[in-house]
Amino acid sequence: MAWIVLIIAGLFEIVWATAMKQSHGFTRLWPSVITIAGMLVSFGLLSWAMRALPLGTAYTVWTGVGAVGAFTVGVLILGEAMTPLRLVAALLIVGGLVLMKLATP
């Protein structure tokens, strides 16, 4: 169950990071509200998952899901560049997440 909660926490990290970009430095109300709400949910779920998972594993997976997800949203929705080097970097993050999962008892 902790792994599912951790993945959901990572998905909320994608939400708040995307909303933060759309808030234009917290100058737009609704994206700013979504950012703060998403952060609270994401941190709360991460905290819950850390009850059962090691700190290093939980934090690494949380940030990795958020990083790869934010990269994906940036490319697919916000029109950011997907260069071969950026794609390799994202794949390396995913590989690290898989290794972290396999290395956790």
ZITA-V177753 format. One line per field, one symbol per residue. ss: DSSP state (H for helix, E for strand, C for the rest). Layout:
# ZITA-V177753
ss = ???
This chain:
# ZITA-V177753
ss = CHHHHHHHHHHHHHHHHHHHHHCCCCCCHHHHHHHHHHHHHHHHHHHHHCCCCCHHHHHHHHHHHHHHHHHHHHHHCCCCCCCHHHHHHHHHHHHHHHHHHHHCC
